[in-house]
């Protein structure tokens, strides 16, 4: 799909960004705090860890990590509204001494080589146009022995061109990587894989939860604030994702790798 960072910015500057927070909470990823805690455990995060959260959005995971571990986190995001709101919420939480945010592009990270112990991503790199370059940048900014820890929405099965276009268009994804594809990119960039897990069954279950929320809890509010057409479009698009997840065509994966 011919989507760029400008298209993603437009989505998250507008009502769709609000909708995703209503569906998923301020962490804006599948599984919310529970998944953040699990990924942190697998990444070996501790009090002395320095973490770069790439595509940090509202800063939900960054605040969770700082609060739970006392570690230092830098959030990087290319949507100014997300960065501004993350700063505001972090100051309100009294965590600005542990968390900083940078407005910038994941494909040209504004950090020197060997800056971080962990590069972190949760269900957001599906928006990035060049995942090879993204992971190459992650490798560059990590210390030797540093860890890359990510979850992402992935393609898990064959689909027609129309299905591919509909699913990616609804989410404004340029494309979805596969779990094996991510593994190969990580290895090619110099990472040693310590964990690779398909989380697609859980992803399908969450898709049904989100569909129930939008149809039964958020419908009236969406229609009142944004109009009936907005609700219809959101419900239709999400319905296609539910169907594709049930059919094993899309899912979610987790990978942990070490810079060697």
Secondary structure, 3 states (H helix, E strand, C coil): CCCCHHHHHHHHHCHHHHHHHHHHCCCCCCCHHHHHHHHHHHHCCCCCCEEEEECCCCCHHHHHHHHHHCCEEEEEECCHHHHHHHHHHHHHCCCCCCEEEEECCCCCCCCCCCCEEEEEEECCHHHCCCHHHHHHHHHHHEEEEEEEEEEEEEECCCCCHHHHHHHHHHHCCCCCCCHHHHHHHHHHHCEEEEEEEECHHHHHHHHHHHHHHHHHCCHHHHHHHHCHHHHHHHHHHHHHHHHHHHCCCEEEEEEEEEEC
